[in-house]
């Protein structure tokens, strides 16, 4: 249990939602942390499957036709890095939201703190995961899972006699004096979709599976078990109170924010946020 456990935390095992709403809920959780002194850990899924672009990613790297034909949503994250294909089944995601004044100001120290429950979850699943201990060169820069592997925030599985394989990517940003960390965990691999969302034919599915592993490949446990282990590790880490969904008004606020920001073409393609509607 972390020293942060003496604060008020809630655990939300969220319903599947579209990408823009999932991204908006992080900002609503940040507001709740500041205004109501309630911190959040949550586990969530994407429905439909969604490509989340890194903050500065060029939209020309997206195969928009492939995404449309395969009912794959597209949004843009507040965090940098490459795009991540979040499959509705093969991806498990999490968020941690806490006031910045309560966590280390040093980025690597904060990553180490916030990834403690993630590594604990992998241990509970029976996965021998760890922070990368050395960098690996990028294979395809626009894709998070194929970018260079960074010991600061990439979690990998040792691969005897060969380079370690990536299992989880994690990223942080600060907004309104709140630190938000989110991460993508590979429950299973969908290499054709991971590559199909991008405008590249230079990377083979075999190259992808050489770089990336999954919980299913490592242990064969069920998705339900993996979600449960991640949720319980987050709960134990900060002594969070499991709650049945979001508080009154939070989902409505997230949907409004999703409509004018994370789901708006102006944000997805150009990082421009539509103005908030005036009160009527």
C-alpha positions as CSV (number, residue, x, y, z in Angstrom):
1,X,0.0,0.0,0.0
2,X,1.3,3.4,-1.0
3,X,1.6,6.4,1.3
4,X,-1.1,8.0,-0.7
5,X,-3.6,5.6,0.9
6,X,-4.4,8.0,3.7
7,X,-6.3,10.2,1.2
8,X,-9.7,9.5,-0.3
9,X,-9.7,7.3,-3.4
10,X,-12.3,5.6,-5.4
11,X,-12.0,2.6,-7.7
12,X,-14.2,2.5,-10.8
13,X,-14.3,-0.6,-13.0
14,X,-15.9,1.2,-15.8
15,X,-18.5,0.2,-18.5
16,X,-17.2,0.0,-22.1
17,X,-17.4,3.4,-23.7
18,X,-16.3,5.2,-26.9
19,X,-12.9,6.7,-27.0
20,X,-13.8,10.4,-26.8
21,X,-15.9,9.7,-23.6
22,X,-13.1,7.7,-22.0
23,X,-10.6,10.5,-22.6
24,X,-13.0,13.1,-21.4
25,X,-13.7,11.2,-18.2
26,X,-10.1,11.6,-17.2
27,X,-10.4,15.4,-17.2
28,X,-13.7,15.1,-15.3
29,X,-11.9,12.9,-12.7
30,X,-9.2,15.6,-12.5
31,X,-11.8,18.2,-11.7
32,X,-13.3,15.9,-9.0
33,X,-9.9,15.5,-7.4
34,X,-9.4,19.2,-7.1
35,X,-12.9,20.3,-6.2
36,X,-14.1,17.4,-4.1
37,X,-10.9,15.9,-2.8
38,X,-11.6,12.5,-4.4
39,X,-8.9,10.7,-6.3
40,X,-9.6,8.1,-8.9
41,X,-8.2,4.8,-10.1
42,X,-10.1,3.0,-12.8
43,X,-10.0,0.1,-15.2
44,X,-11.8,0.5,-18.6
45,X,-12.6,-0.9,-22.0
46,X,-13.1,0.8,-25.4
47,X,-16.3,0.2,-27.4
48,X,-16.0,0.4,-30.3
49,X,-12.3,-0.4,-30.7
50,X,-10.5,2.9,-31.0
51,X,-7.2,4.3,-32.2
52,X,-5.9,7.0,-29.8
53,X,-3.4,9.3,-31.4
54,X,-0.5,10.8,-29.5
55,X,-0.9,14.5,-28.7
56,X,1.4,15.7,-31.5
57,X,0.8,12.8,-33.9
58,X,0.3,13.7,-37.6
59,X,-3.2,12.6,-38.7
60,X,-1.7,11.7,-42.1
61,X,-0.3,8.6,-40.4
62,X,-3.9,7.3,-40.0
63,X,-5.5,5.0,-42.5
64,X,-8.9,6.6,-42.1
65,X,-10.6,4.3,-44.7
66,X,-9.4,1.2,-42.8
67,X,-10.8,2.7,-39.5
68,X,-14.1,3.5,-41.1
69,X,-14.5,0.2,-42.8
70,X,-13.7,-1.7,-39.6
71,X,-15.8,0.5,-37.3
72,X,-12.7,1.7,-35.4
73,X,-13.1,5.1,-33.7
74,X,-10.3,7.6,-33.6
75,X,-9.6,10.1,-30.9
76,X,-6.5,12.1,-29.7
77,X,-4.9,11.8,-26.2
78,X,-3.5,14.5,-24.1
79,X,-0.3,12.5,-23.8
80,X,2.4,12.2,-26.4
81,X,3.9,9.2,-28.1
82,X,2.6,7.1,-30.9
83,X,-0.9,5.9,-31.7
84,X,-2.4,3.0,-29.8
85,X,-5.0,0.6,-31.3
86,X,-7.3,-0.2,-28.3
87,X,-9.1,-3.3,-29.3
88,X,-12.5,-3.8,-27.6
89,X,-11.4,-7.2,-26.3
90,X,-7.6,-7.4,-26.7
91,X,-6.8,-4.1,-24.8
92,X,-7.3,-3.4,-21.1
93,X,-6.7,0.2,-20.0
94,X,-6.4,2.0,-16.6
95,X,-6.2,5.5,-15.3
96,X,-4.8,7.0,-12.1
97,X,-5.7,10.6,-11.1
98,X,-4.3,12.5,-8.1
99,X,-3.4,16.1,-7.2
100,X,0.1,17.0,-8.3
101,X,1.1,18.3,-4.9
102,X,0.7,14.8,-3.5
103,X,3.0,13.0,-5.9
104,X,6.7,13.3,-6.9
105,X,7.6,16.2,-9.1
106,X,10.3,14.1,-10.8
107,X,8.7,12.4,-13.8
108,X,10.6,9.1,-13.5
109,X,9.8,8.9,-9.7
110,X,6.1,9.5,-10.4
111,X,6.1,6.8,-13.1
112,X,7.7,4.4,-10.6
113,X,5.1,5.2,-8.0
114,X,2.1,5.0,-10.4
115,X,3.3,1.8,-12.1
116,X,3.6,0.0,-8.7
117,X,0.0,-1.4,-8.9
118,X,0.4,-2.2,-12.6
119,X,3.5,-4.4,-11.9
120,X,1.7,-5.9,-8.9
121,X,-1.2,-6.8,-11.1
122,X,1.1,-8.6,-13.6
123,X,2.6,-10.5,-10.7
124,X,-0.9,-11.6,-9.6
125,X,-1.6,-12.7,-13.1
126,X,1.6,-14.8,-13.2
127,X,3.3,-12.6,-15.7
128,X,7.1,-11.9,-15.3
129,X,6.8,-8.2,-16.2
130,X,9.2,-5.4,-15.4
131,X,10.3,-1.9,-16.4
132,X,12.4,-2.1,-19.5
133,X,16.1,-2.1,-18.5
134,X,17.4,-0.9,-21.8
135,X,16.2,1.0,-24.8
136,X,15.2,-0.6,-28.1
137,X,15.1,1.3,-31.4
138,X,11.8,2.2,-33.0
139,X,10.4,-0.1,-35.7
140,X,7.6,2.2,-36.8
141,X,7.5,5.6,-35.0
142,X,3.7,6.4,-35.4
143,X,2.8,3.3,-33.4
144,X,3.2,3.3,-29.6
145,X,3.9,-0.4,-29.4
146,X,6.5,-0.2,-32.2
147,X,8.3,3.0,-31.1
148,X,11.6,2.9,-29.2
149,X,11.2,1.2,-25.9
150,X,12.0,3.5,-23.0
151,X,13.0,2.3,-19.5
152,X,11.2,5.2,-17.9
153,X,7.6,4.0,-18.6
154,X,7.5,0.9,-20.9
155,X,6.8,-2.5,-19.2
156,X,8.2,-5.5,-20.9
157,X,8.5,-9.3,-20.5
158,X,12.0,-10.9,-20.7
159,X,12.4,-13.0,-23.8
160,X,15.2,-15.5,-23.3
161,X,18.1,-14.9,-25.6
162,X,16.1,-12.2,-27.5
163,X,15.1,-8.6,-26.9
164,X,12.3,-8.1,-24.3
165,X,8.8,-7.8,-25.6
166,X,6.5,-4.9,-24.8
167,X,3.4,-5.6,-22.7
168,X,2.2,-2.2,-21.6
169,X,2.7,1.5,-22.5
170,X,2.1,4.2,-19.8
171,X,2.0,7.9,-20.1
172,X,1.3,11.0,-17.9
173,X,0.2,14.5,-18.2
174,X,-0.6,17.3,-15.8
175,X,-3.7,19.4,-16.0
176,X,-5.2,21.9,-13.5
177,X,-2.6,20.9,-10.9
178,X,-3.6,17.2,-11.3
179,X,-1.4,14.3,-12.5
180,X,-3.2,11.9,-14.8
181,X,-1.5,8.6,-15.8
182,X,-3.1,6.2,-18.2
183,X,-1.9,3.0,-19.7
184,X,-2.7,0.4,-22.3
185,X,-2.2,-3.3,-21.4
186,X,-2.0,-6.0,-24.1
187,X,-4.4,-8.7,-23.0
188,X,-4.1,-10.3,-26.5
189,X,-2.5,-9.3,-29.8
190,X,-4.4,-8.2,-32.9
191,X,-1.4,-7.4,-35.1
192,X,-3.4,-6.9,-38.3
193,X,-5.6,-4.3,-36.7
194,X,-2.7,-2.7,-34.9
195,X,-0.9,-2.2,-38.2
196,X,-4.0,-1.6,-40.3
197,X,-5.0,1.6,-38.6
198,X,-1.8,3.2,-39.9
199,X,-0.7,4.2,-43.4
200,X,2.1,1.6,-43.6
201,X,2.7,-1.6,-45.4
202,X,6.4,-1.8,-44.4
203,X,5.8,-3.6,-41.1
204,X,4.8,-7.3,-41.1
205,X,2.5,-8.9,-38.5
206,X,5.5,-11.1,-37.7
207,X,7.6,-8.1,-36.8
208,X,4.8,-6.8,-34.6
209,X,4.5,-10.1,-32.7
210,X,8.2,-10.2,-32.3
211,X,8.1,-6.9,-30.5
212,X,4.8,-7.2,-28.5
213,X,3.5,-9.9,-26.2
214,X,0.3,-10.3,-24.3
215,X,-1.2,-11.6,-21.0
216,X,-2.9,-14.4,-22.9
217,X,0.3,-15.5,-24.5
218,X,2.2,-15.4,-21.2
219,X,-0.3,-17.1,-18.9
220,X,-3.5,-18.1,-20.7
221,X,-5.7,-16.6,-18.0
222,X,-9.1,-15.2,-18.9
223,X,-9.8,-11.6,-19.6
224,X,-12.1,-11.4,-16.6
225,X,-9.3,-12.6,-14.4
226,X,-6.9,-10.1,-15.8
227,X,-9.3,-7.2,-15.3
228,X,-10.0,-8.4,-11.7
229,X,-6.3,-8.7,-10.9
230,X,-5.6,-5.2,-12.2
231,X,-8.6,-3.7,-10.4
232,X,-7.7,-5.3,-7.1
233,X,-4.0,-4.3,-7.4
234,X,-5.1,-0.7,-7.9
235,X,-7.6,-0.9,-5.0
236,X,-4.9,-2.3,-2.6
237,X,-2.3,0.2,-3.8
238,X,-4.2,3.2,-2.5
239,X,-6.9,1.6,-0.3
240,X,-9.6,2.8,-2.7
241,X,-13.3,2.5,-2.1
242,X,-14.9,0.5,-4.9
243,X,-17.8,2.5,-6.2
244,X,-20.7,1.7,-8.6
245,X,-19.9,4.1,-11.5
246,X,-19.5,7.8,-11.7
247,X,-21.0,10.4,-9.5
248,X,-24.1,12.5,-10.5
249,X,-23.2,14.9,-13.3
250,X,-19.8,13.4,-14.2
251,X,-20.9,11.4,-17.1
252,X,-23.0,14.2,-18.5
253,X,-20.0,16.6,-18.2
254,X,-17.8,14.0,-19.9
255,X,-20.2,13.6,-22.8
256,X,-20.3,17.4,-23.3
257,X,-16.5,17.6,-23.2
258,X,-16.2,14.6,-25.6
259,X,-18.5,16.3,-28.1
260,X,-16.5,19.6,-28.2
261,X,-13.1,18.2,-27.8
262,X,-12.1,14.5,-27.9
263,X,-14.7,13.5,-30.5
264,X,-14.5,16.6,-32.6
265,X,-12.7,16.5,-35.9
266,X,-11.0,19.8,-35.1
267,X,-9.3,18.2,-32.1
268,X,-8.5,14.8,-33.6
269,X,-6.9,16.3,-36.7
270,X,-5.6,19.7,-35.5
271,X,-5.7,19.7,-31.6
272,X,-8.2,22.6,-31.6
273,X,-10.9,22.6,-28.9
274,X,-14.4,23.9,-29.7
275,X,-15.6,26.7,-27.5
276,X,-17.8,25.7,-24.5
277,X,-21.5,26.4,-25.1
278,X,-22.8,29.5,-23.2
279,X,-25.1,28.8,-20.3
280,X,-28.8,29.2,-21.4
